[in-house]
Amino acid sequence: MAELIRLEKVSAMNRPQTFLRLTALLLGAFALVNLRAGAAETPTAQAGWAEVDITPPLGIGLGGRGGPETTAKKILDPLFAQVLFLKDAKGAGFVLVSFDVVGLPPSLSDRLRTRIVHELGLDYNLVVLNASHTHSGPYMIREMMAGVGPAPEIEVEYFKTLTDKIISATRAAGKNLKPVTVETFRGTSQVAINRRGKNKAGKVGLLPNPNGPINEEVWVLKVSPTDGSAPALVFSYACHPVIVYGFAGAAISADFPGVTRNILREKLGAAQVQFVQGTAGNVRPRVTANLENNTFRSGGATNLFLAGKQLADDILAAMKPLSQPSATVSPSDGERGAKSSGKKLVLNLAAAADRPFFLRGNPPPREIYETMAKDAQSEFRRAVAAYWLARYDSGEGFAKGDPWPVGLVRLADDEWICCFAGEPCVEWSQKVKQWLGGRNVFVWGYSQQGLTYLPTEALLPEGGYEVDECNYARAQSPARFAPGIEDAVRRSLRRQLAFVEARDK
């Protein structure tokens, strides 16, 4: 009994120490759990953005119609450029600049990208410039066209002003970095219709083709500051912005993407909304198609609003929360309580780029330019004819092909962007997805620089505008592409993919 009492006394004496040790272990465990939870909630990304008005002065030549003969007489709505700067947890940065212009000439693109790299200290391949391809903006592609002559002073000054504005906006985006969460959303839209229809003779022309392919996919990137302030939004879809120049040929306008931007900004309370053009080479707005007469029409401002609103509605549908809040919950609380339909990204930025060489075929018949030289209605067409007839006479000055910028950007481990220069036709999107082995990829066109149309090889035998006529006024070669362009792109993308993924090893 005495021994039992002694053991109980010793046990009682040790209880406080045991309790303290147990308490310490529990507190440590809770601290570790909280630390891990905090780490999971800590934003791994930063972002900054800025927007600038890039509306040109009246009197400037307008793009999207071959030569610069049409000059701006009025401003229907202003043009903008937006800069989005993303940084991942490792400090890698990505800059996307969106322009309300028809395209970017190579010299301007190279200057802008180089200066942005210098300003922000980025990988050159992680700077992407994208043109909306509005046909109601300034003439931008003079250096790529035949017979247009030197730029007038109004155009030279606009390019200088545009450069300064973009660099200033880039600096502003870099100075305003804040912690953010990043999400992507996917949806579908029928705003576009294929424009490679056939006439009564069976020849492919710029005609509605309701059975032809479009890229229905809508891609949205939402960047939300963790402090609760207004988000930035990027949306991408493939469709030619050609409504305004059909009813207001001398007006400046961002066309239907501008309408979509305005609606999204209002509906979502977004601080910035920017549009990125997709593979829109052979698609245009469905509202402009007159299927009964097999023609395209303008439809005026009504169609402009309809196309812009439909795309905005489709984007909002893609972003709709998966669960709706109770009617008794306030909207702000409901938004917080509803489950997002988006995919949250952990940014892991990397990129590669290449310029695969696309061979050209034989030049078109000389007779095309002999006929063009007699066009009394167009000084531009006569100048183009003179340019090329001189080269037919000498047998020199025909480029063998084009080095074509193609890039691959990894935003996150399962979120990729493929960027094509020029005007890729819509069929390229599915090919890229197949070649990249099922990776989650969205394809942008009109990126880095303007060139000409890029058809797939299946389109070459059909001819038509995107295959032949689009090249006739170009300064490098009037010939269509030769077979082999698809293999060149496929090999290039495989090399780029291997390069990006090898950097992680």
C-alpha positions, 0 to 999 in steps of 0.5 A: 500500500505504501508503495502504491501511494508513493507511485501515485505521488510521483505520477501526480508530480509529473502531470503538470510537466506532461500536460505542458509538453502535450500542450506545446505539441498541440500548439505546434501542430495547430501553428503548422496547420495554420502556417500551411493554410496561410501559405495556401491562401497567400497569393502567388501572383502579382499584376498591374495594368494600365489603359491609354487612348490611342485614337489617331487624329482625323485626316489619317489614312484608315487601315483594313482596305488595302491602300490608305486612300480613305482618310478618317472624317469622324470618330465613332468611338475612341481607340484604346490600348491596354497593358497587363503585366503578370508576375509569378512567384518566381519573379518571371513576368509576362506582358500582354499589350492589346491594340485597337488597330488593324495590325502592327508593322514589324519595325514598330513591333520590334521597337516596342517589345525591346523597350518593354523588355528594357523597362521591366526586365523581361524575357523577350518571348514573354512580351506579346502584342496583339492587334484587334484587327479593327478595320476602322483604325489607322493605316499601320502596315505601309512598310509591308505593302506595294506601291504606297510610297513613304508615310505622310507626316500625320502617320509618322507623328502618330507612330511616335505618339503611339510608341510613347503612350505604350511605354508610359502605360507599361511603366504605369502597369509595372509601378502598380503591381499588387497581389492577385488571384488569376482565373481562366474561364471557357465558354462558347459563342456563335458571333462569328460565321465562316466567310469562305462561301461559294458563288453560283459558279462554285468559286470560293469568295468572301461569302457567307458559309454557314456550314464552314468552321468557326472557333466557337471557343471564348477564353477569359482571364480574370485577374482579381486583386486580393484587396477586393478592388476591381479586377482586370479582364482579358477576353479572346474570340476569333472574328473579324471586326468589320461591321463599322467600315461597312456603314461608316467607311470614314469613321474611327471605331474599335468595332464590336470588340469595343462594344463588348468591352464597355458592356463587360466593364459595366456589368462586372465593375472591371477596372480594365477590359481588353480584347485579344483577337483569335484565329479570325482569318476567314470568319466575320460577324454572323449578323452581317450575313444575308443567307438568303442572298448569299452576301454580307451586309452592314446592318449599321449601328444596330448590328454593331451593338448586337454583335458586341452584346452577344459576345458580352452575354456569352462571356458573362455566361461562361463566368456565371457562378456554378452555384447561385446564392440564396435570395435572402443573401445580399449580392455582394455576399452571394458573389462571395458564397457562390462557387466560381466556374473558373479555373484558378491558376498558379502562374508558372510563366515561361515562353519560347518563340520561333520563325519557321520559314514558309515557302511561296509557290509561283507568282500569279499570272502577269495579266492580273497586274496588267488588268489592275494597271487599267483601274481608273478608280483606284490610284492605289491599285495602279501603283501596285500594278506598276510595282509588280510589273517592273519586277515581272519585267526584271525577273527579280524581287520575288521573295521565296517565302516568309519567316513567320513568328509563332510563339508558345506561352505557358501561363500555368502548368495546364494553361498555354497560349499559342501566338501566330503573327499575321491572320491565321485562318480558323482551322489552325486552332484545332491543329495546334491543339492536336500537335500539343498533345492535348494540352490546354491551349488557346490560340491567338492570331494577329500577334507580334506583327502583321503579315498576310493571311495564313491558310491551312494546306487544305484551303490552298487548292480552293483558292479564294481571298485568303489564299491568293488575292490577299497577297497581290498588293504585298511588297514581298511576294504576290504568290500563294504559300506552297505545301509544307506550312503545316509541317513547319508549324508543327515542328516549330511548336514541338521544339518550343514545347520541349524547350519550355518544359526542359527549363523545369528539369 
